[in-house]
Amino acid sequence: QVQLQESGPGLVKPSQTLSLTCTVSGGSITTIIYYWSWIRRPPGKGLEWMGAIDYSGSTYYSPSLKSRTSISRDTSKNQFTLQLSSVTPEDTAVYYCARVIGCSVYGCDGARYDYWGQGTQVTVSS
């Protein structure tokens, strides 16, 4: 059974960098065909795909967030990390990590999300 767990600060000040880690158990982030993705849900809005890192370490980002987003991984810890810079209160959301099958170079629209973390609330406020 694959499990994902998000961790990181729940409160970030405006203009700072938000950093979250997803720890994966029950499966390796280097297994071929899988993409490891970050998604968020702002209050009162739908899910927004932010980006992903694949089994080889290649990264893919939402065009709207690409300039502020960086996804990396630590294969020794089976973790992948999201960094979102220059945050504003509009970045307040529940952030999720997920395992995905079927992304492309254009993103993960229409792909299959088979395992999710429970989500972590991040609030951007001074």
Long-range contacts (C-beta under 8 A, 24 or more apart in sequence): 1-26, 2-26, 2-27, 2-99, 2-114, 2-115, 3-115, 4-97, 4-98, 4-99, 4-115, 4-116, 4-117, 5-117, 5-118, 6-95, 6-96, 6-97, 6-117, 6-118, 6-119, 6-120, 7-120, 8-95, 8-120, 8-122, 9-122, 10-120, 10-121, 10-122, 10-123, 11-122, 11-123, 11-124, 11-125, 12-87, 12-91, 12-122, 12-123, 12-124, 13-124, 13-125, 13-126, 14-87, 14-88, 14-89, 14-124, 14-125, 14-126, 15-86, 15-87, 15-88, 16-87, 17-83, 17-84, 17-85, 17-86, 17-87, 18-82, 18-83, 18-84, 18-85, 18-87, 18-91, 18-122, 18-124, 19-81, 19-82, 19-83, 19-84, 20-81, 20-82, 20-95, 20-97, 20-120, 20-122, 21-79, 21-80, 21-81, 21-82, 22-79, 22-80, 22-81, 22-82, 22-97, 22-117, 23-77, 23-78, 23-79, 24-78, 24-79, 24-80, 24-99, 25-78, 27-99, 28-75, 28-78, 29-53, 29-55, 29-73, 29-75, 29-78, 29-79, 29-80, 30-55, 30-56, 30-75, 31-55, 33-101, 34-99, 34-100, 34-101, 35-60, 35-99, 35-100, 35-101, 35-103, 35-108, 35-111, 36-73, 36-80, 36-97, 36-98, 36-99, 36-100, 37-97, 37-98, 37-99, 37-100, 37-103, 37-108, 37-113, 38-71, 38-82, 38-95, 38-96, 38-97, 38-98, 39-95, 39-96, 39-97, 39-98, 39-113, 40-93, 40-94, 40-95, 40-96, 41-93, 41-94, 41-96, 41-119, 42-90, 42-92, 42-93, 43-92, 43-93, 47-96, 48-93, 49-107, 49-108, 49-109, 50-82, 50-84, 51-82, 52-100, 52-103, 52-107, 52-108, 53-80, 54-103, 60-103, 60-105, 60-106, 60-107, 60-108, 62-107, 87-124, 88-124, 89-124, 89-125, 90-124, 91-122, 91-124, 92-122, 92-123, 92-124, 92-125, 93-121, 93-122, 94-119, 94-120, 94-121, 94-122, 95-119, 95-120, 95-121, 95-122, 96-120
